[in-house]
Amino acid sequence: MTCTFTDAVRTLWVVILLPSILPIRASASVESVADFAQRCGVSAVIASAHVFSDHDKNRWKQYASPKQIPANEQWSGTAYLWSTRKSPLVIDVEGLSEDFSDSAYYCFDYSGKLLSLNHEFRTAWGWGFAEKRQFDSVGKETVESHCFSTKDRTKIPRPQGANDVQDTMTVRVYKTLSDVPFFWVLPDGTRSKF
């Protein structure tokens, strides 16, 4: 049995990176975000992102840089937003925890409608879950997903114990930009575009 989830409704609890894999994940994340953003039609300059965090859980705030986000040892969620004038918008939502890591890249079109979503969930137990979702002009969803080894990224069968963390590894699909939990703290210029 492979780890395939085709039409499951997903809830987002963002990244939970293991301190031991953070340096590896962070460098891989920068390349992946840039590639995803380029496919979305946004030139993502990592340093130019708007930064948000809900380190207090469900109280999103904007920060000038990730270094200004207060530490939270149990859980941390951070989001990065890139957009340029007259372009789509990309959001990278990440979080940190002791046993998991999770990141989700969202691509929204000019009207704030979700076009695509890439999600990756990693565990301390050596396995992860990855999925890609595409949405056509009428909202029909196409999903590709699989489990993988965190050592070499090879596809693996659904691991024992995956059901125990199903809720944690589930991503929330925001169909429109206004559904994103930190929409109301977006810069006025960005929010008014949608």
C-alpha positions in Angstrom: 0.0 0.0 0.0 1.5 3.4 -1.0 0.8 6.6 0.8 -1.6 8.3 -1.7 -4.2 10.9 -0.7 -6.2 12.1 -3.7 -9.3 14.0 -2.5 -8.9 14.2 1.3 -9.9 17.5 2.8 -6.8 18.9 4.4 -6.3 21.3 7.4 -3.2 23.3 7.7 -0.9 23.2 10.6 2.1 24.6 9.2 5.7 23.7 9.5 7.2 21.8 12.3 10.9 21.5 11.6 13.2 19.4 13.7 16.1 21.4 15.0 18.5 18.7 13.7 17.2 19.1 10.1 16.6 22.8 10.1 19.9 23.8 8.3 19.4 21.1 5.6 15.7 22.0 5.2 16.3 25.7 5.2 18.7 25.6 2.2 16.5 23.2 0.3 13.5 25.4 1.1 15.0 28.5 -0.4 15.6 26.8 -3.8 12.1 25.2 -3.7 10.3 28.4 -2.9 12.2 30.2 -5.8 11.3 27.4 -8.2 7.6 27.3 -7.1 7.4 31.1 -7.3 8.9 31.2 -10.8 6.3 28.6 -12.0 3.6 30.8 -10.4 4.8 33.9 -12.3 6.5 35.6 -9.3 10.2 36.5 -9.1 10.8 35.6 -5.5 13.7 37.5 -4.0 13.9 35.7 -0.6 15.1 38.9 1.2 12.1 40.9 -0.1 9.4 38.7 1.4 6.8 40.0 3.8 7.1 38.0 7.0 4.3 36.9 9.3 4.1 34.6 12.4 1.5 33.3 14.8 4.0 32.3 17.5 1.1 32.9 19.9 -1.1 30.5 17.9 -3.9 32.1 15.9 -2.6 35.6 16.5 -0.8 36.4 13.2 1.4 39.5 13.2 3.8 41.0 10.6 7.5 41.3 11.3 10.3 43.2 9.6 12.4 40.0 9.4 12.3 36.4 10.7 14.9 37.3 13.3 12.4 39.6 15.1 9.9 36.7 15.6 9.8 35.8 19.3 11.0 32.2 20.1 8.4 29.5 20.9 9.9 26.2 21.8 6.7 24.1 21.5 5.4 25.4 18.2 6.1 28.1 15.7 4.4 29.1 12.5 5.9 31.6 10.0 4.7 32.7 6.6 6.5 34.5 3.8 4.6 36.4 1.1 6.0 37.5 -2.3 4.2 39.6 -4.9 5.0 42.3 -7.3 2.8 44.8 -9.0 0.4 43.2 -11.5 1.5 39.6 -10.7 0.3 36.5 -9.0 1.1 36.1 -5.3 3.1 33.3 -3.5 2.9 32.4 0.1 5.2 30.0 1.9 3.8 28.8 5.2 6.2 27.0 7.5 6.3 25.9 11.2 8.5 24.3 13.8 7.9 21.6 16.4 9.9 18.9 18.2 8.8 15.9 16.1 7.6 17.3 12.7 8.3 19.8 10.0 5.8 21.1 7.5 5.7 23.6 4.7 3.1 24.6 2.2 3.6 26.9 -0.9 0.5 28.6 -2.3 0.1 30.3 -5.6 -2.8 32.7 -6.0 -3.7 34.4 -9.3 -4.4 38.1 -9.9 -7.9 37.8 -8.4 -6.7 36.0 -5.3 -7.9 32.5 -6.4 -5.7 29.5 -5.6 -4.0 28.0 -8.6 -1.6 25.5 -7.0 -0.3 24.2 -3.7 2.8 22.2 -2.8 2.9 20.7 0.6 5.6 18.7 2.4 5.4 17.1 5.9 8.4 15.5 7.6 8.7 13.4 10.7 11.4 12.6 13.3 10.9 8.9 12.3 12.6 9.2 9.0 9.6 9.5 6.7 7.6 12.4 5.1 4.6 13.1 2.9 4.5 15.3 -0.2 1.7 16.5 -2.3 1.0 18.8 -5.2 -2.4 20.2 -6.0 -3.4 22.1 -9.1 -6.7 23.9 -9.7 -8.1 24.6 -13.1 -10.2 27.7 -14.1 -13.4 26.2 -12.7 -11.8 25.0 -9.5 -11.4 21.3 -10.4 -8.6 19.9 -8.3 -5.8 17.5 -9.4 -3.7 15.9 -6.6 -0.4 13.9 -6.7 0.9 12.6 -3.4 3.3 10.1 -1.9 5.3 9.2 1.2 9.1 9.4 1.1 12.2 8.6 3.1 13.7 11.8 4.6 17.2 10.3 4.1 17.2 10.1 0.3 13.7 11.3 -0.8 12.8 7.9 -2.3 9.1 7.0 -2.4 8.1 4.5 0.3 4.8 2.7 1.3 2.7 4.4 3.9 4.6 4.0 7.1 3.3 2.3 10.2 2.0 5.0 12.6 1.1 7.5 9.8 -2.6 7.3 10.9 -1.5 8.5 14.3 -0.4 11.9 12.8 -2.9 12.1 10.0 -4.5 15.3 11.4 -1.0 16.9 11.9 0.2 16.1 8.4 -3.0 17.4 6.7 -2.7 20.8 4.9 -5.5 23.4 4.8 -6.4 24.3 1.3 -7.2 28.1 1.1 -9.3 28.5 -2.1 -8.9 32.3 -2.0 -6.3 34.6 -0.6 -8.9 36.1 1.8 -9.3 32.7 3.5 -5.6 32.8 4.6 -5.6 33.3 8.4 -3.3 36.3 8.2 -5.1 38.1 5.3 -6.1 41.0 7.6 -2.5 41.7 8.6 -1.3 41.8 4.9 0.0 45.1 3.7 -2.8 47.4 2.6 -1.5 47.5 -1.0 -1.5 43.7 -1.2 -4.9 43.2 0.4 -6.6 45.9 -1.7 -5.5 44.0 -4.9 -7.9 41.2 -4.0 
